[in-house]
Amino acid sequence: MTLIAHLENISHGVGLDYFGVANLARAIGFIRQQGGDLPASFPRAVSVGVAVPYGLTAPLLANDNDNSALMNYDWYVYKVCNPMLDQSTLRLSREIENAGYRAMPVATSLAIQDKHLAGVFSHKLAAHLAGLGWIGKNCLLINPEDGPRVRWGTVLTDAPLETGNLLERNCGKCTECAKACPSGAIHGTAFDPAEPRVKRLDVDKCNEYRNSLQSSIGAPTCGKCLAACPFGRIK
C-alpha cells in the first residue's frame, strides 16, 4: 500500500470525512509571511476535515435568541471536532515520520499572539490547495458538498505525496453570508489571493461581536455566515 493510501485509510478509519494533499509552492510567500520560515520549509500539506452536521448549524440562523443552539454548536465544534482533528493529525504525523519524512501537525483554532486572529498556518489554505473547496466571501473554505460546515486540520510535510488539483468554483453573485452577518464584518467581496483579508472581512468587528457573545452567553460563537451559505444546506 502506498503512503498516501495508508494515510487516507487512517483518516477515514478515525471518522474524518475529507482527505487531500496540497502543493504549497504557489502560496509560499503568504505562508512565510503568516507563520515564518518553519511552515514555509514544507512543500506539501495533508488536509483533513470533519463535516459538521447541518442540524447544528441551521438553528444559528433561524433562532437569533436561542442561546442553547449557540452553546450546543460551540461545544461540538471546539470540544468534539477540534480534539478529533488534533488527535488525527498527530497520528498522521507519526505515520509520516515512521515512513522517513518530516511532518508537523498544525493545531486547530490556535491563534498566535500578535497575528491578529491568525494561526501559524492556514488550514483553509491547505484545503483549498488540495482541491477540497474554495475560499468564500465569508473567508471560510467552501466545500461543494458541505459548504463551509467543515472543520479542517493540517499536517505539513515533505513526503512526496500526490497532490490534488485546485477546484475552480466560486460564490458567484451570492452574498448571503454578508447579509447574515450581525456585525457587518463581511463585505461580500470575492476572494482574490492578491488582496489582503481586510478587503473581504473586518476581523475586528467579527471579534468584537464574538467577544460580546462570550460576555453575554459564555461562548464566543456566532456561525451565521456558515449557516446562511447555500452550499451544503439541506433543503
C-alpha positions in Angstrom: 0.0 0.0 0.0 1.3 3.5 -0.9 1.9 6.0 1.9 -0.9 8.3 0.7 -3.4 5.4 0.6 -2.3 4.4 4.1 -2.8 7.9 5.4 -6.2 8.2 3.8 -7.3 4.9 5.2 -6.3 6.1 8.7 -8.2 9.3 8.2 -11.4 7.7 7.2 -10.9 5.0 9.8 -11.0 7.6 12.6 -14.2 9.2 11.3 -12.8 12.0 9.2 -14.8 12.9 6.1 -12.2 14.6 3.9 -8.6 13.9 2.9 -6.4 15.7 0.4 -2.8 16.8 -0.2 -1.8 20.3 -1.2 1.2 21.6 -3.1 2.2 24.7 -1.2 4.6 26.1 -3.8 2.2 28.7 -5.2 1.5 30.2 -1.7 4.9 30.0 -0.1 5.2 33.8 0.2 1.9 34.0 2.1 2.8 31.1 4.3 6.1 32.6 5.2 4.5 36.0 5.9 1.9 34.4 8.2 3.9 31.8 10.1 7.6 32.4 9.3 10.3 30.1 7.9 9.3 26.9 9.7 5.9 26.3 8.0 7.4 27.7 4.7 10.0 24.9 4.8 7.4 22.3 4.0 6.5 21.7 0.3 3.2 19.9 1.0 0.3 19.7 3.4 -2.1 16.9 4.2 -5.5 18.4 4.7 -8.3 16.5 6.6 -11.7 17.6 7.5 -14.8 16.6 9.5 -18.2 17.7 8.4 -20.4 19.5 11.0 -24.0 18.1 11.0 -26.5 20.5 9.4 -28.7 20.2 12.4 -26.1 22.0 14.5 -25.7 25.0 12.1 -29.2 25.6 10.9 -30.5 26.9 14.3 -27.8 29.5 14.4 -29.6 31.3 11.6 -33.2 30.6 12.4 -33.2 31.3 16.1 -31.4 34.6 17.0 -32.3 34.4 20.6 -31.8 30.7 21.2 -28.7 30.6 23.3 -29.0 26.8 23.7 -28.4 26.4 19.9 -25.2 28.6 20.1 -23.9 26.7 23.2 -24.6 23.3 21.6 -22.8 24.3 18.4 -19.9 25.7 20.3 -19.5 22.6 22.3 -19.4 20.2 19.4 -17.1 22.4 17.3 -14.5 23.2 19.9 -14.9 20.3 22.4 -15.5 17.4 19.9 -14.5 18.3 16.3 -11.3 20.1 17.2 -9.8 17.5 19.5 -10.8 14.8 17.0 -8.8 16.6 14.3 -5.8 17.3 16.6 -5.6 13.6 17.6 -5.9 12.6 13.9 -3.2 15.0 12.6 -0.9 13.8 15.5 -1.3 10.2 14.4 -0.8 11.0 10.7 2.3 12.9 11.5 3.8 9.9 13.3 2.9 7.7 10.4 4.7 10.0 8.0 7.7 10.2 10.2 7.8 6.4 10.5 8.0 6.4 6.7 11.1 8.5 6.8 9.8 12.0 6.2 9.3 15.3 8.1 5.9 16.1 9.4 4.4 18.8 11.6 0.8 18.9 12.7 -0.8 22.3 13.0 -3.2 22.8 15.9 -6.8 23.7 15.1 -8.2 27.0 16.3 -4.9 28.2 17.8 -4.4 31.9 17.2 -0.8 33.1 17.6 -0.3 36.3 19.7 0.2 39.4 17.6 -1.0 37.5 14.4 -4.4 39.2 14.5 -6.5 36.1 15.0 -4.4 34.0 12.6 -2.6 30.8 13.3 0.9 29.6 12.4 -0.6 28.2 9.2 -4.0 28.5 7.4 -6.0 25.2 7.4 -8.4 26.6 4.8 -5.4 27.4 2.5 -4.3 23.8 2.7 -7.8 22.5 2.0 -8.1 24.9 -0.9 -4.8 23.9 -2.5 -5.7 20.3 -2.0 -8.8 20.7 -4.2 -11.3 20.3 -1.4 -13.0 23.7 -1.9 -12.5 27.4 -2.5 -12.2 30.4 -0.3 -15.6 32.1 0.0 -16.7 35.7 0.6 -17.0 34.8 4.3 -13.3 33.9 4.3 -14.2 30.3 5.0 -13.4 27.2 2.9 -16.4 26.4 0.8 -16.7 22.6 0.1 -19.1 21.7 -2.8 -20.9 19.1 -0.7 -20.9 20.6 2.8 -20.3 24.2 2.1 -18.4 26.0 5.0 -19.7 23.4 7.5 -16.4 21.5 7.7 -13.7 21.7 10.4 -10.2 21.3 9.0 -6.9 20.0 10.2 -3.4 20.1 8.6 -0.1 18.2 8.6 2.8 19.9 7.0 5.3 17.5 5.4 8.0 16.9 2.8 6.7 13.4 1.9 6.4 13.1 -1.9 2.6 12.6 -1.9 0.5 13.1 -4.9 -1.3 16.5 -4.7 -4.8 17.4 -5.7 -6.0 19.9 -8.2 -7.5 23.3 -7.5 -11.2 23.4 -7.5 -12.1 26.5 -9.7 -15.5 27.2 -8.4 -16.6 30.3 -6.6 -19.6 32.0 -4.9 -20.8 33.9 -8.0 -23.1 36.8 -7.1 -24.2 35.3 -3.8 -23.8 37.5 -0.7 -26.0 35.5 1.8 -23.1 35.3 4.3 -22.7 39.1 4.2 -26.4 39.6 4.7 -26.5 37.3 7.6 -23.5 38.8 9.5 -24.9 40.7 12.5 -21.7 42.8 12.9 -21.4 43.9 9.2 -17.9 42.4 9.2 -18.3 40.5 5.9 -18.1 42.8 2.8 -19.5 40.4 0.2 -16.3 40.6 -1.8 -15.0 37.6 -3.8 -11.7 36.0 -2.8 -8.6 37.4 -4.5 -5.2 35.9 -3.3 -3.5 39.2 -4.3 -5.7 41.2 -1.9 -5.4 41.3 1.9 -8.1 39.7 4.1 -9.4 43.1 5.2 -10.9 43.5 1.7 -13.3 40.7 2.5 -13.6 40.7 6.3 -13.2 43.2 9.1 -11.7 40.9 11.7 -12.0 43.4 14.5 -15.8 43.8 14.0 -16.1 40.0 13.9 -14.0 39.6 17.1 -15.8 42.3 18.9 -19.2 40.7 18.2 -17.9 37.3 19.3 -16.5 38.8 22.5 -19.9 40.3 23.2 -21.4 36.8 23.0 -18.7 35.5 25.3 -19.8 38.1 27.9 -23.5 37.5 27.4 -23.8 33.7 27.0 -20.4 32.3 27.8 -19.4 31.2 24.3 -17.7 33.4 21.6 -19.7 31.7 18.8 -21.8 33.2 16.0 -21.8 31.0 12.9 -24.4 32.8 11.0 -22.2 33.2 7.9 -21.7 29.5 7.6 -25.4 28.7 8.4 -26.5 31.1 5.6 -24.3 29.6 2.9 -26.4 27.9 0.2 -23.7 25.3 -0.4 -24.3 22.2 1.7 -27.7 23.4 3.0 -30.4 20.7 3.4 -33.4 22.0 1.5 
